[in-house]
Amino acid sequence: MLSKELLKEWVNEVLENTDRFLVDIAIKNDDLILVFLDSDTSLNIDHCVEVSRHIESKLNRDEEDYELRVSSSGLDHPLSLPRQYVKNIGRSIRLELNDGSSHLGKIISADEQQVTIVEIVEKKRNKIKQQETAGELTVAYSDIKEGWPVISFN
């Protein structure tokens, strides 16, 4: 059975000296390997293929049957690293905190310890939803259960 630590080592060999980084690795049912990547600038299919080929070069299909999927940590995955919050400065996010509260806002700053958002509250006026800002909120990453990017079609 493959270990996450060994897979992380192999992935980081490829990502060293790039602006790409490993977000997470999941091993399911002992034969499905999921690798999630992100980048400070952009991540494309060629970057994922490069990581996939490097991992496959380290494995022996005769000894182990596996399925490998390398992809970006997209909108269906919460932000989990400070680096991802920094990358998303200026974008909307929904923070689910450990205390059970939820906050919608736009990221205005982020560093290694915390993120600051301008909170957005939705109000209905004459049956029309309107958004208003409600002040700044600074939250330590240790207090965040999940941070989800919010897609805006405006």
KOLPA-542728 format. One record per atom (N, C-alpha, C): residue number from 1; atom name; x, y, z; residue in three letters; chain. Coordinates in steps of 0.001 Angstrom, whole numbers, plus 500000, padded with zeros to 6 digits. Each point is the difference from the previous one (the first is absolute). Layout:
<NUM,"CA",<X,Y,Z>,"ALA","A">;
...
// end
This chain:
<1,"N",<500842,498811,500000>,"MET","A">;
<1,"CA",<499158,501189,500000>,"MET","A">;
<1,"C",<500885,501250,500000>,"MET","A">;
<2,"N",<499630,500958,499181>,"LEU","A">;
<2,"CA",<500733,501258,499909>,"LEU","A">;
<2,"C",<499672,500905,501181>,"LEU","A">;
<3,"N",<500975,500763,500417>,"SER","A">;
<3,"CA",<499759,500952,501083>,"SER","A">;
<3,"C",<499853,501404,499416>,"SER","A">;
<4,"N",<499218,500830,500671>,"LYS","A">;
<4,"CA",<499842,501391,499583>,"LYS","A">;
<4,"C",<501331,500738,500049>,"LYS","A">;
<5,"N",<500816,499679,501005>,"GLU","A">;
<5,"CA",<501280,500675,500150>,"GLU","A">;
<5,"C",<500910,499755,498799>,"GLU","A">;
<6,"N",<500035,498760,499519>,"LEU","A">;
<6,"CA",<500821,499678,498843>,"LEU","A">;
<6,"C",<499469,500707,498754>,"LEU","A">;
<7,"N",<498690,499996,499828>,"LEU","A">;
<7,"CA",<499403,500693,498856>,"LEU","A">;
<7,"C",<500277,501500,500061>,"LEU","A">;
<8,"N",<499901,500595,501191>,"LYS","A">;
<8,"CA",<500294,501433,500159>,"LYS","A">;
<8,"C",<501441,500298,499585>,"LYS","A">;
<9,"N",<500899,499129,500401>,"GLU","A">;
<9,"CA",<501410,500175,499643>,"GLU","A">;
<9,"C",<500172,500008,498484>,"GLU","A">;
<10,"N",<499362,499053,499318>,"TRP","A">;
<10,"CA",<500108,499904,498545>,"TRP","A">;
<10,"C",<499391,501221,499317>,"TRP","A">;
<11,"N",<498841,500434,500471>,"VAL","A">;
<11,"CA",<499338,501167,499401>,"VAL","A">;
<11,"C",<500868,501243,500198>,"VAL","A">;
<12,"N",<500532,500166,501193>,"ASN","A">;
<12,"CA",<500812,501183,500281>,"ASN","A">;
<12,"C",<501304,500012,499207>,"ASN","A">;
<13,"N",<500493,498830,499574>,"GLU","A">;
<13,"CA",<501176,499946,499133>,"GLU","A">;
<13,"C",<499715,500737,498686>,"GLU","A">;
<14,"N",<498804,499811,499479>,"VAL","A">;
<14,"CA",<499622,500622,498727>,"VAL","A">;
<14,"C",<499694,501489,500187>,"VAL","A">;
<15,"N",<499389,500349,501116>,"LEU","A">;
<15,"CA",<499533,501367,500219>,"LEU","A">;
<15,"C",<501079,500943,500541>,"LEU","A">;
<16,"N",<501133,499432,500392>,"GLU","A">;
<16,"CA",<501078,500814,500557>,"GLU","A">;
<16,"C",<500422,501076,499002>,"GLU","A">;
<17,"N",<500217,501211,500498>,"ASN","A">;
<17,"CA",<500408,501158,499202>,"ASN","A">;
<17,"C",<498960,500442,498972>,"ASN","A">;
<18,"N",<498724,499715,500273>,"THR","A">;
<18,"CA",<498904,500508,499177>,"THR","A">;
<18,"C",<499050,500760,500918>,"THR","A">;
<19,"N",<498999,500632,499422>,"ASP","A">;
<19,"CA",<498992,500661,500826>,"ASP","A">;
<19,"C",<498801,499082,500250>,"ASP","A">;
<20,"N",<500147,498736,499623>,"ARG","A">;
<20,"CA",<498942,499014,500241>,"ARG","A">;
<20,"C",<500249,499324,501344>,"ARG","A">;
<21,"N",<498910,499519,500617>,"PHE","A">;
<21,"CA",<500142,499354,501300>,"PHE","A">;
<21,"C",<498938,498939,500205>,"PHE","A">;
<22,"N",<500324,499072,500874>,"LEU","A">;
<22,"CA",<499107,498901,500346>,"LEU","A">;
<22,"C",<498991,500485,501033>,"LEU","A">;
<23,"N",<498724,499729,499748>,"VAL","A">;
<23,"CA",<498944,500352,500941>,"VAL","A">;
<23,"C",<499643,498795,500855>,"VAL","A">;
<24,"N",<499786,498845,499349>,"ASP","A">;
<24,"CA",<499591,498819,500754>,"ASP","A">;
<24,"C",<500234,498742,499170>,"ASP","A">;
<25,"N",<500126,498902,500710>,"ILE","A">;
<25,"CA",<500053,498668,499399>,"ILE","A">;
<25,"C",<499008,499129,500751>,"ILE","A">;
<26,"N",<499200,499268,499257>,"ALA","A">;
<26,"CA",<499060,499060,500619>,"ALA","A">;
<26,"C",<500211,498634,499356>,"ALA","A">;
<27,"N",<499980,498973,500833>,"ILE","A">;
<27,"CA",<500079,498624,499514>,"ILE","A">;
<27,"C",<498714,499313,500421>,"ILE","A">;
<28,"N",<499234,499559,499022>,"LYS","A">;
<28,"CA",<498704,499394,500292>,"LYS","A">;
<28,"C",<500001,498542,499571>,"LYS","A">;
<29,"N",<499429,499166,500828>,"ASN","A">;
<29,"CA",<499878,498561,499723>,"ASN","A">;
<29,"C",<501337,499352,499654>,"ASN","A">;
<30,"N",<501085,500552,500495>,"ASP","A">;
<30,"CA",<501357,499484,499808>,"ASP","A">;
<30,"C",<500475,499973,498548>,"ASP","A">;
<31,"N",<499179,500456,499032>,"ASP","A">;
<31,"CA",<500466,499942,498617>,"ASP","A">;
<31,"C",<499665,501243,499179>,"ASP","A">;
<32,"N",<499311,500974,500587>,"LEU","A">;
<32,"CA",<499697,501248,499316>,"LEU","A">;
<32,"C",<500799,501121,500662>,"LEU","A">;
<33,"N",<500902,500595,499222>,"ILE","A">;
<33,"CA",<500856,501076,500500>,"ILE","A">;
<33,"C",<499516,501305,499385>,"ILE","A">;
<34,"N",<499611,500950,500862>,"LEU","A">;
<34,"CA",<499542,501313,499552>,"LEU","A">;
<34,"C",<501016,501040,500457>,"LEU","A">;
<35,"N",<500528,500760,499063>,"VAL","A">;
<35,"CA",<500986,501039,500295>,"VAL","A">;
<35,"C",<499408,501335,499557>,"VAL","A">;
<36,"N",<499957,500966,500924>,"PHE","A">;
<36,"CA",<499437,501311,499710>,"PHE","A">;
<36,"C",<501102,501056,500069>,"PHE","A">;
<37,"N",<500114,500770,498927>,"LEU","A">;
<37,"CA",<501042,501011,499866>,"LEU","A">;
<37,"C",<499385,501391,499888>,"LEU","A">;
<38,"N",<500809,501010,500247>,"ASP","A">;
<38,"CA",<499599,501383,499776>,"ASP","A">;
<38,"C",<501249,500774,499607>,"ASP","A">;
<39,"N",<499816,501248,499641>,"SER","A">;
<39,"CA",<501112,500832,499557>,"SER","A">;
<39,"C",<499737,501446,500407>,"SER","A">;
<40,"N",<501062,500747,500192>,"ASP","A">;
<40,"CA",<499857,501420,500304>,"ASP","A">;
<40,"C",<499532,500780,498779>,"ASP","A">;
<41,"N",<500297,499503,498811>,"THR","A">;
<41,"CA",<499611,500705,498774>,"THR","A">;
<41,"C",<498991,499185,499202>,"THR","A">;
<42,"N",<500446,498941,499363>,"SER","A">;
<42,"CA",<499066,499184,499218>,"SER","A">;
<42,"C",<500453,498544,500014>,"SER","A">;
<43,"N",<499026,499140,499867>,"LEU","A">;
<43,"CA",<500252,498558,499958>,"LEU","A">;
<43,"C",<499271,499459,498785>,"LEU","A">;
<44,"N",<500711,499266,499153>,"ASN","A">;
<44,"CA",<499339,499450,498816>,"ASN","A">;
<44,"C",<500177,498485,499943>,"ASN","A">;
<45,"N",<499419,499410,499008>,"ILE","A">;
<45,"CA",<500001,498539,499862>,"ILE","A">;
<45,"C",<501424,499459,499860>,"ILE","A">;
<46,"N",<500878,500742,499345>,"ASP","A">;
<46,"CA",<501384,499545,499836>,"ASP","A">;
<46,"C",<500711,499858,501341>,"ASP","A">;
<47,"N",<499696,500897,500935>,"HIS","A">;
<47,"CA",<500592,499910,501331>,"HIS","A">;
<47,"C",<499518,498736,500717>,"HIS","A">;
<48,"N",<498721,499708,499856>,"CYS","A">;
<48,"CA",<499444,498795,500628>,"CYS","A">;
<48,"C",<500590,498738,499374>,"CYS","A">;
<49,"N",<500149,500000,498693>,"VAL","A">;
<49,"CA",<500588,498849,499293>,"VAL","A">;
<49,"C",<501434,499779,500454>,"VAL","A">;
<50,"N",<500751,501077,500166>,"GLU","A">;
<50,"CA",<501386,499894,500449>,"GLU","A">;
<50,"C",<500090,499307,501361>,"GLU","A">;
<51,"N",<499129,500385,500928>,"VAL","A">;
<51,"CA",<499992,499384,501326>,"VAL","A">;
<51,"C",<499555,498537,499890>,"VAL","A">;
<52,"N",<498976,499752,499207>,"SER","A">;
<52,"CA",<499500,498634,499826>,"SER","A">;
<52,"C",<501082,499072,499448>,"SER","A">;
<53,"N",<500701,500445,498981>,"ARG","A">;
<53,"CA",<501059,499173,499396>,"ARG","A">;
<53,"C",<501140,499739,500982>,"ARG","A">;
<54,"N",<500318,501000,500815>,"HIS","A">;
<54,"CA",<501074,499815,500974>,"HIS","A">;
<54,"C",<499610,498945,501037>,"HIS","A">;
<55,"N",<498768,500069,500471>,"ILE","A">;
<55,"CA",<499532,498998,500977>,"ILE","A">;
<55,"C",<499993,498624,499365>,"ILE","A">;
<56,"N",<499470,499908,498774>,"GLU","A">;
<56,"CA",<499946,498708,499316>,"GLU","A">;
<56,"C",<501387,499421,499762>,"GLU","A">;
<57,"N",<501000,500851,499795>,"SER","A">;
<57,"CA",<501362,499500,499789>,"SER","A">;
<57,"C",<500567,499363,501268>,"SER","A">;
<58,"N",<499452,500350,501146>,"LYS","A">;
<58,"CA",<500465,499460,501279>,"LYS","A">;
<58,"C",<499264,498717,500395>,"LYS","A">;
<59,"N",<498891,499745,499346>,"LEU","A">;
<59,"CA",<499182,498831,500358>,"LEU","A">;
<59,"C",<500170,498878,498989>,"LEU","A">;
<60,"N",<499753,498791,500456>,"ASN","A">;
<60,"CA",<500088,498823,499145>,"ASN","A">;
<60,"C",<498605,499400,499884>,"ASN","A">;
<61,"N",<499415,500088,498817>,"ARG","A">;
<61,"CA",<498645,499483,499786>,"ARG","A">;
<61,"C",<499923,498475,500167>,"ARG","A">;
<62,"N",<501112,499314,499821>,"ASP","A">;
<62,"CA",<500002,498548,500178>,"ASP","A">;
<62,"C",<499837,499632,501473>,"ASP","A">;
<63,"N",<500463,500861,500876>,"GLU","A">;
<63,"CA",<499921,499726,501439>,"GLU","A">;
<63,"C",<498741,500569,500630>,"GLU","A">;
<64,"N",<499517,501107,499445>,"GLU","A">;
<64,"CA",<498874,500673,500627>,"GLU","A">;
<64,"C",<499030,500518,498951>,"GLU","A">;
<65,"N",<498717,499673,500178>,"ASP","A">;
<65,"CA",<498957,500490,499115>,"ASP","A">;
<65,"C",<499429,501265,500629>,"ASP","A">;
<66,"N",<499985,501099,499255>,"TYR","A">;
<66,"CA",<499523,501261,500552>,"TYR","A">;
<66,"C",<499393,500850,498893>,"TYR","A">;
<67,"N",<499205,500967,500414>,"GLU","A">;
<67,"CA",<499485,501026,499108>,"GLU","A">;
<67,"C",<500507,501333,500539>,"GLU","A">;
<68,"N",<500602,500796,499141>,"LEU","A">;
<68,"CA",<500592,501267,500406>,"LEU","A">;
<68,"C",<499264,501147,499320>,"LEU","A">;
<69,"N",<499564,500978,500802>,"ARG","A">;
<69,"CA",<499354,501208,499463>,"ARG","A">;
<69,"C",<500712,501216,500592>,"ARG","A">;
<70,"N",<500558,500813,499131>,"VAL","A">;
<70,"CA",<500657,501240,500412>,"VAL","A">;
<70,"C",<499188,501143,499406>,"VAL","A">;
<71,"N",<499537,500920,500867>,"SER","A">;
<71,"CA",<499175,501104,499517>,"SER","A">;
<71,"C",<500206,501239,500852>,"SER","A">;
<72,"N",<499386,501072,499550>,"SER","A">;
<72,"CA",<500071,501237,500770>,"SER","A">;
<72,"C",<499026,499902,501169>,"SER","A">;
<73,"N",<500309,500738,501035>,"SER","A">;
<73,"CA",<499090,500109,501128>,"SER","A">;
<73,"C",<499002,501071,499619>,"SER","A">;
<74,"N",<498931,499589,499343>,"GLY","A">;
<74,"CA",<499052,500936,499403>,"GLY","A">;
<74,"C",<498959,500528,500964>,"GLY","A">;
<75,"N",<498935,500526,499430>,"LEU","A">;
<75,"CA",<498936,500618,500775>,"LEU","A">;
<75,"C",<499214,499005,500842>,"LEU","A">;
<76,"N",<500159,498715,499724>,"ASP","A">;
<76,"CA",<499293,498994,500790>,"ASP","A">;
<76,"C",<500822,499538,501204>,"ASP","A">;
<77,"N",<501115,500690,500263>,"HIS","A">;
<77,"CA",<500837,499710,501166>,"HIS","A">;
<77,"C",<500172,501280,500818>,"HIS","A">;
<78,"N",<499904,499892,501309>,"PRO","A">;
<78,"CA",<500210,501202,500818>,"PRO","A">;
<78,"C",<501470,500406,499984>,"PRO","A">;
<79,"N",<500246,501278,500294>,"LEU","A">;
<79,"CA",<501367,500475,500142>,"LEU","A">;
<79,"C",<500550,499405,501289>,"LEU","A">;
<80,"N",<501219,499512,499967>,"SER","A">;
<80,"CA",<500542,499355,501196>,"SER","A">;
<80,"C",<501368,500526,500411>,"SER","A">;
<81,"N",<500655,500766,499139>,"LEU","A">;
<81,"CA",<501333,500510,500303>,"LEU","A">;
<81,"C",<500009,501525,499981>,"LEU","A">;
<82,"N",<500783,500629,500866>,"PRO","A">;
<82,"CA",<500099,501464,499975>,"PRO","A">;
<82,"C",<500345,500539,498608>,"PRO","A">;
<83,"N",<500832,499275,499291>,"ARG","A">;
<83,"CA",<500412,500418,498657>,"ARG","A">;
<83,"C",<498797,500143,499060>,"ARG","A">;
<84,"N",<498978,499166,500200>,"GLN","A">;
<84,"CA",<498805,500082,499163>,"GLN","A">;
<84,"C",<499178,501249,500327>,"GLN","A">;
<85,"N",<499961,500376,501268>,"TYR","A">;
<85,"CA",<499283,501220,500381>,"TYR","A">;
<85,"C",<500700,501224,499413>,"TYR","A">;
<86,"N",<501325,500012,500043>,"VAL","A">;
<86,"CA",<500758,501112,499426>,"VAL","A">;
<86,"C",<499709,500103,498513>,"VAL","A">;
<87,"N",<499982,498874,499320>,"LYS","A">;
<87,"CA",<499738,499966,498564>,"LYS","A">;
<87,"C",<498620,500566,499672>,"LYS","A">;
<88,"N",<499056,499845,500915>,"ASN","A">;
<88,"CA",<498619,500399,499743>,"ASN","A">;
<88,"C",<499640,501379,500557>,"ASN","A">;
<89,"N",<500999,500817,500338>,"ILE","A">;
<89,"CA",<499719,501371,500439>,"ILE","A">;
<89,"C",<499220,500712,498891>,"ILE","A">;
<90,"N",<498923,500664,500409>,"GLY","A">;
<90,"CA",<499139,500694,499043>,"GLY","A">;
<90,"C",<498798,499184,499565>,"GLY","A">;
<91,"N",<499973,498738,500371>,"ARG","A">;
<91,"CA",<498882,499122,499622>,"ARG","A">;
<91,"C",<499082,499751,501188>,"ARG","A">;
<92,"N",<498782,499584,499685>,"SER","A">;
<92,"CA",<499019,499710,501047>,"SER","A">;
<92,"C",<500204,498603,500563>,"SER","A">;
<93,"N",<499666,499865,501275>,"ILE","A">;
<93,"CA",<500189,498736,500705>,"ILE","A">;
<93,"C",<498921,499852,501063>,"ILE","A">;
<94,"N",<499652,498753,500281>,"ARG","A">;
<94,"CA",<499115,499704,501126>,"ARG","A">;
<94,"C",<500827,499227,501017>,"ARG","A">;
<95,"N",<500115,500583,501185>,"LEU","A">;
<95,"CA",<500758,499364,501074>,"LEU","A">;
<95,"C",<499042,499313,500958>,"LEU","A">;
<96,"N",<500238,498716,500237>,"GLU","A">;
<96,"CA",<499272,499238,501013>,"GLU","A">;
<96,"C",<500966,499865,501170>,"GLU","A">;
<97,"N",<499641,500583,501137>,"LEU","A">;
<97,"CA",<500907,500009,501138>,"LEU","A">;
<97,"C",<499725,498831,500947>,"LEU","A">;
<98,"N",<500985,499691,500831>,"ASN","A">;
<98,"CA",<499876,498902,500962>,"ASN","A">;
<98,"C",<498867,500212,500995>,"ASN","A">;
<99,"N",<499617,501263,500249>,"ASP","A">;
<99,"CA",<498918,500277,500945>,"ASP","A">;
<99,"C",<498612,499840,499372>,"ASP","A">;
<100,"N",<499953,499609,498722>,"GLY","A">;
<100,"CA",<498726,499759,499327>,"GLY","A">;
<100,"C",<499499,501186,499195>,"GLY","A">;
<101,"N",<500643,501138,500113>,"SER","A">;
<101,"CA",<499545,501172,499251>,"SER","A">;
<101,"C",<500514,499953,498560>,"SER","A">;
<102,"N",<499311,500751,499155>,"SER","A">;
<102,"CA",<500348,500068,498588>,"SER","A">;
<102,"C",<500082,501469,499599>,"SER","A">;
<103,"N",<501015,500331,499196>,"HIS","A">;
<103,"CA",<500213,501386,499592>,"HIS","A">;
<103,"C",<500312,500046,498512>,"HIS","A">;
<104,"N",<499291,500881,499295>,"LEU","A">;
<104,"CA",<500247,500236,498589>,"LEU","A">;
<104,"C",<500748,501314,499877>,"LEU","A">;
<105,"N",<501037,500040,499180>,"GLY","A">;
<105,"CA",<500728,501244,499834>,"GLY","A">;
<105,"C",<501019,499927,498890>,"GLY","A">;
<106,"N",<500667,501126,499803>,"LYS","A">;
<106,"CA",<501058,500098,499000>,"LYS","A">;
<106,"C",<501323,500074,500747>,"LYS","A">;
<107,"N",<500951,499165,499587>,"ILE","A">;
<107,"CA",<501309,499984,500653>,"ILE","A">;
<107,"C",<500745,501288,499652>,"ILE","A">;
<108,"N",<500419,500733,501052>,"ILE","A">;
<108,"CA",<500767,501226,499757>,"ILE","A">;
<108,"C",<501465,499836,500394>,"ILE","A">;
<109,"N",<500293,499034,500881>,"SER","A">;
<109,"CA",<501400,499708,500314>,"SER","A">;
<109,"C",<500100,498602,500599>,"SER","A">;
<110,"N",<501182,499431,499871>,"ALA","A">;
<110,"CA",<500263,498668,500552>,"ALA","A">;
<110,"C",<501503,499856,500181>,"ALA","A">;
<111,"N",<500376,499292,501067>,"ASP","A">;
<111,"CA",<501410,499694,500221>,"ASP","A">;
<111,"C",<500096,498568,500527>,"ASP","A">;
<112,"N",<501078,499661,500637>,"GLU","A">;
<112,"CA",<500203,498622,500468>,"GLU","A">;
<112,"C",<499132,499622,501201>,"GLU","A">;
<113,"N",<499463,500989,500730>,"GLN","A">;
<113,"CA",<499233,499704,501212>,"GLN","A">;
<113,"C",<498499,500254,499875>,"GLN","A">;
<114,"N",<499591,500965,499156>,"GLN","A">;
<114,"CA",<498603,500410,499998>,"GLN","A">;
<114,"C",<499569,500570,498659>,"GLN","A">;
<115,"N",<498686,500120,499866>,"VAL","A">;
<115,"CA",<499405,500604,498816>,"VAL","A">;
<115,"C",<499036,501089,500463>,"VAL","A">;
<116,"N",<499936,501086,499221>,"THR","A">;
<116,"CA",<499070,501089,500309>,"THR","A">;
<116,"C",<499052,500156,498821>,"THR","A">;
<117,"N",<498712,500060,500318>,"ILE","A">;
<117,"CA",<498974,500183,498968>,"ILE","A">;
<117,"C",<499172,501236,500326>,"ILE","A">;
<118,"N",<499421,500584,498963>,"VAL","A">;
<118,"CA",<498954,500996,500174>,"VAL","A">;
<118,"C",<498712,499202,499902>,"VAL","A">;
<119,"N",<499271,499934,501108>,"GLU","A">;
<119,"CA",<498783,499191,500023>,"GLU","A">;
<119,"C",<498926,500587,499097>,"GLU","A">;
<120,"N",<499259,499091,499387>,"ILE","A">;
<120,"CA",<498884,500369,499137>,"ILE","A">;
<120,"C",<498743,499367,500583>,"ILE","A">;
<121,"N",<498974,500804,500206>,"VAL","A">;
<121,"CA",<498716,499482,500470>,"VAL","A">;
<121,"C",<498980,500204,498894>,"VAL","A">;
<122,"N",<499146,499000,499844>,"GLU","A">;
<122,"CA",<498962,500082,498981>,"GLU","A">;
<122,"C",<498704,500426,500655>,"GLU","A">;
<123,"N",<499373,501011,499426>,"LYS","A">;
<123,"CA",<498719,500485,500503>,"LYS","A">;
<123,"C",<499024,500058,498847>,"LYS","A">;
<124,"N",<498720,499792,500335>,"LYS","A">;
<124,"CA",<498964,500108,498981>,"LYS","A">;
<124,"C",<499305,501340,500137>,"LYS","A">;
<125,"N",<499915,500693,498893>,"ARG","A">;
<125,"CA",<499251,501247,499938>,"ARG","A">;
<125,"C",<499041,499897,498825>,"ARG","A">;
<126,"N",<498736,500083,500308>,"ASN","A">;
<126,"CA",<498964,499877,498963>,"ASN","A">;
<126,"C",<500185,498728,499182>,"ASN","A">;
<127,"N",<500259,498904,500702>,"LYS","A">;
<127,"CA",<500168,498661,499412>,"LYS","A">;
<127,"C",<501241,499864,499117>,"LYS","A">;
<128,"N",<500903,500953,500099>,"ILE","A">;
<128,"CA",<501249,499957,499232>,"ILE","A">;
<128,"C",<501151,499849,500982>,"ILE","A">;
<129,"N",<500832,498996,499748>,"LYS","A">;
<129,"CA",<501174,499791,500856>,"LYS","A">;
<129,"C",<501042,501061,499704>,"LYS","A">;
<130,"N",<500514,500590,501059>,"GLN","A">;
<130,"CA",<501070,500965,499864>,"GLN","A">;
<130,"C",<501101,499646,500994>,"GLN","A">;
<131,"N",<501223,500280,499618>,"GLN","A">;
<131,"CA",<501130,499721,500881>,"GLN","A">;
<131,"C",<500561,501316,500526>,"GLN","A">;
<132,"N",<500323,500000,501294>,"GLU","A">;
<132,"CA",<500594,501162,500636>,"GLU","A">;
<132,"C",<501219,499548,500789>,"GLU","A">;
<133,"N",<500993,500876,500095>,"THR","A">;
<133,"CA",<501160,499663,500815>,"THR","A">;
<133,"C",<499680,500270,501467>,"THR","A">;
<134,"N",<500607,499206,500869>,"ALA","A">;
<134,"CA",<499684,500090,501429>,"ALA","A">;
<134,"C",<501245,500078,500864>,"ALA","A">;
<135,"N",<501085,500516,499482>,"GLY","A">;
<135,"CA",<501206,500125,500805>,"GLY","A">;
<135,"C",<500995,498889,499731>,"GLY","A">;
<136,"N",<501172,500149,500590>,"GLU","A">;
<136,"CA",<501079,499027,499816>,"GLU","A">;
<136,"C",<499963,498934,501083>,"GLU","A">;
<137,"N",<500447,498820,499636>,"LEU","A">;
<137,"CA",<500113,498888,500939>,"LEU","A">;
<137,"C",<501335,499321,499751>,"LEU","A">;
<138,"N",<500810,499875,501046>,"THR","A">;
<138,"CA",<501282,499301,499909>,"THR","A">;
<138,"C",<499877,498695,500766>,"THR","A">;
<139,"N",<500379,498906,499347>,"VAL","A">;
<139,"CA",<499845,498668,500581>,"VAL","A">;
<139,"C",<501305,499231,499876>,"VAL","A">;
<140,"N",<500425,499382,501090>,"ALA","A">;
<140,"CA",<501178,499124,499976>,"ALA","A">;
<140,"C",<499632,498711,499267>,"ALA","A">;
<141,"N",<500929,499450,499254>,"TYR","A">;
<141,"CA",<499727,498766,499262>,"TYR","A">;
<141,"C",<499591,498867,500937>,"TYR","A">;
<142,"N",<500516,500004,501216>,"SER","A">;
<142,"CA",<499652,498950,500959>,"SER","A">;
<142,"C",<498520,500059,500399>,"SER","A">;
<143,"N",<499343,501133,499780>,"ASP","A">;
<143,"CA",<498580,500151,500320>,"ASP","A">;
<143,"C",<499090,499679,498820>,"ASP","A">;
<144,"N",<500588,499727,498832>,"ILE","A">;
<144,"CA",<499216,499722,498792>,"ILE","A">;
<144,"C",<499820,498502,499825>,"ILE","A">;
<145,"N",<498757,499584,499918>,"LYS","A">;
<145,"CA",<499694,498598,499706>,"LYS","A">;
<145,"C",<500178,499759,498498>,"LYS","A">;
<146,"N",<499385,500862,499183>,"GLU","A">;
<146,"CA",<500143,499923,498547>,"GLU","A">;
<146,"C",<499851,501383,499400>,"GLU","A">;
<147,"N",<500737,500246,498927>,"GLY","A">;
<147,"CA",<499879,501229,499231>,"GLY","A">;
<147,"C",<499704,499648,498558>,"GLY","A">;
<148,"N",<498834,500409,499522>,"TRP","A">;
<148,"CA",<499574,499641,498651>,"TRP","A">;
<148,"C",<499985,501221,499089>,"TRP","A">;
<149,"N",<500661,499935,498847>,"PRO","A">;
<149,"CA",<499894,501093,499031>,"PRO","A">;
<149,"C",<498552,500120,499540>,"PRO","A">;
<150,"N",<499569,501231,499767>,"VAL","A">;
<150,"CA",<498630,500252,499540>,"VAL","A">;
<150,"C",<500067,500464,498556>,"VAL","A">;
<151,"N",<499228,499356,499164>,"ILE","A">;
<151,"CA",<499958,500350,498571>,"ILE","A">;
<151,"C",<499009,501137,499824>,"ILE","A">;
<152,"N",<500433,501022,499286>,"SER","A">;
<152,"CA",<499127,501133,499720>,"SER","A">;
<152,"C",<499825,500115,498487>,"SER","A">;
<153,"N",<498770,500153,499577>,"PHE","A">;
<153,"CA",<499719,500128,498573>,"PHE","A">;
<153,"C",<499692,501444,499621>,"PHE","A">;
<154,"N",<500397,500939,500840>,"ASN","A">;
<154,"CA",<499729,501427,499727>,"ASN","A">;
<154,"C",<501032,500569,499079>,"ASN","A">;
// end
